[in-house]
Amino acid sequence: MPASKTKRGGASSLAAVLRAAARESGLSVYQIAKQSGVDQSTLNKFISGDRHNLRLDVAERLFKFFQLEVTPVRPSKKRHNKAG
């Protein structure tokens, strides 16, 4: 499974996670496209970097195919001290 952190320690983009999963799967673009139900041309352009985004339904199919899960992270609430 691809790492979810970048070298700088921040979270990777969803696109980067999907690209890494596709490369690390050992499957061809054709196999991934056929098994996930994603258009082969769209997938090829995305993995190669010629396309920078995907429709949400396409990304969801790929996340399910690679058994990846998106977990939202909410920013912590900072308390502001008001001097009165």
N, C-alpha and C positions, 0 to 999 in steps of 0.2 A: 504494500500500500504506500502511496507517495506521502512524503512528509507534508504536514500542513503548515510548516513554518518556513520562512525564507532565511537566507544566510544572516540577515540582519535581525532575526528574531521576531519579525512581524508576521502576521497571517498572510498566507499566499492568496492570490486571487482565485476565484472559482475556476476561471479559465485555465490558470496554470495547473491547478489540481487535476482538472480533466485531461489536459494535454499530457501530463506526467503519467496518469493512469493509463491512457491509451498507449503511450510508448512502452510502459513497463508491462503491459498485458502480454506482449509477445504476439498479439493478433494483428492481422493485416487490417487496413482501413476497410477493405471489402467485408471482412468477417465481422468487424465491430458494427459496421453499418447494417449489414443484413440481420445480425442477431439483436440489435437494439432498435431497429426500425427507423434509423436516422438516414437521411439521404446521403449517399456516398460522396457526392461532390461537395456538399456542405461540410461534411466531416473532414474530408481531405483538406479543404481550404482552411478550416479551423485549426486542425492539428499542425499544419505547415506554417501557420501564422499569417496567411493571406487574408483571413477573416478574423476579426478581433472579438466578435460577440456572437451569441446564439440566442434564438428565441427561447423563452423560458420553458416551453414544452419540450424542446429539443434537449436543452441542458438537463431537464428532469429525467428524460429517457436515458441519457448517458450516465447520470448519477446512479440511477437504479441498476443499469447494466453492470457498472463497476462496483456496485454495492457500497457506494459512498453516501455519506449523510451530511447535510448542512445543519450546523448547530448555531443558532443566532447567539451573539454575545452582546449583551446590553451594557452600555457604559455605566460605570458606577456613578451614583449621585454624590456630588461634592457639596458639602455644607458650607455655606458662606456665613461667616461671623459678621454680624452687623454691630458695630459699636454704637451705643445709643446713649 
